[in-house]
Amino acid sequence: MASEFTEKVIAVLQAVPRGTVTTYGSVAALAGNPQGARQVVRILNSSSEKQGLPWHRVVNGKGTISLSGEGAVIQRGLLE
C-alpha cells in the first residue's frame, strides 16, 4: 500500500499536461511536502512504468535533465 504522499505525488504527476515541464520540487510541494523532491525522484523511479507516469516531464530545479547516459537521451527526445 502506497503512502499518502506517494498517492498525492502520483496524482500530481498524472495531472501534468502534455507540453508542460515541472520540477521535482514543484511536484513535492503540490503533494504537500516542499522538502520532498528526493522522494519524488524515488517514486518516479519505482512507479513510473507501473503507474504510467509522465516521468519525462519532470526536471531538476535548474530546469535541466538530471538523468545521464541513455536515460537523458530518451528524456530529451520525449520532451522534444
Backbone torsions as a table, in degrees:
resi	resn	phi	psi	omega
1	MET	NA	132.6	-177.9
2	ALA	-78.2	149.9	176.7
3	SER	-70.4	164.6	178.9
4	GLU	-60.9	-40.8	178.8
5	PHE	-62.8	-43.9	179.2
6	THR	-59.8	-44.2	179.1
7	GLU	-62.6	-39.2	178.4
8	LYS	-67.3	-41.3	178.2
9	VAL	-60.7	-45.6	179.1
10	ILE	-59.6	-43.3	178.8
11	ALA	-63.3	-42.8	178.6
12	VAL	-62.2	-46.1	-178.8
13	LEU	-63.8	-39.2	179.8
14	GLN	-66.6	-20.6	-178.9
15	ALA	-90.9	-3.4	179.5
16	VAL	-73.1	115.6	-176.0
17	PRO	-73.6	156.3	173.8
18	ARG	-53.6	143.1	178.1
19	GLY	81.2	1.4	-179.2
20	THR	-114.1	142.1	176.1
21	VAL	-119.4	140.8	177.3
22	THR	-130.3	176.1	179.6
23	THR	-112.3	160.7	176.4
24	TYR	-58.0	-42.2	-179.7
25	GLY	-65.0	-39.5	178.0
26	SER	-64.9	-42.4	177.6
27	VAL	-60.9	-45.7	180.0
28	ALA	-60.3	-45.2	-179.1
29	ALA	-63.1	-44.9	178.8
30	LEU	-63.6	-28.0	179.4
31	ALA	-86.6	-0.8	174.1
32	GLY	103.6	5.1	178.9
33	ASN	-137.1	88.5	-177.2
34	PRO	-58.8	-19.0	179.2
35	GLN	-97.3	10.7	-171.5
36	GLY	-99.4	25.0	-177.5
37	ALA	-57.9	-41.5	-179.9
38	ARG	-66.7	-31.9	175.6
39	GLN	-66.1	-36.5	177.4
40	VAL	-62.3	-42.4	177.1
41	VAL	-58.1	-46.6	-179.7
42	ARG	-61.6	-43.6	-179.8
43	ILE	-63.6	-43.9	177.4
44	LEU	-61.1	-42.3	-179.1
45	ASN	-62.8	-39.5	-174.7
46	SER	-92.4	-20.1	-170.9
47	SER	-123.0	-7.1	-174.6
48	SER	-56.0	-51.1	-177.4
49	GLU	-68.3	-46.5	-177.4
50	LYS	-62.6	-39.4	-176.4
51	GLN	-96.8	-4.8	-177.9
52	GLY	66.0	38.6	-176.3
53	LEU	-80.4	144.6	178.9
54	PRO	-80.2	66.7	-175.6
55	TRP	-56.8	-32.0	-176.1
56	HIS	-69.2	-14.1	-179.9
57	ARG	-88.2	4.8	-177.5
58	VAL	-114.2	125.4	-179.8
59	VAL	-123.9	176.0	-179.7
60	ASN	-79.2	176.5	-176.8
61	GLY	-62.4	-19.9	177.1
62	LYS	-85.8	-4.4	-179.6
63	GLY	83.4	17.0	-179.6
64	THR	-116.2	163.9	178.9
65	ILE	-74.3	130.3	-179.1
66	SER	-89.7	-19.8	-179.0
67	LEU	-70.6	160.8	175.6
68	SER	-126.2	168.5	176.3
69	GLY	63.3	-141.0	-176.3
70	GLU	-61.8	-35.0	179.1
71	GLY	-59.7	-41.4	178.4
72	ALA	-66.1	-40.2	178.9
73	VAL	-63.2	-44.0	178.9
74	ILE	-63.0	-47.3	-178.3
75	GLN	-62.0	-45.0	179.8
76	ARG	-60.2	-43.3	179.3
77	GLY	-62.7	-41.5	179.3
78	LEU	-67.2	-35.7	179.8
79	LEU	-71.3	-34.6	179.4
80	GLU	-72.5	NA	NA
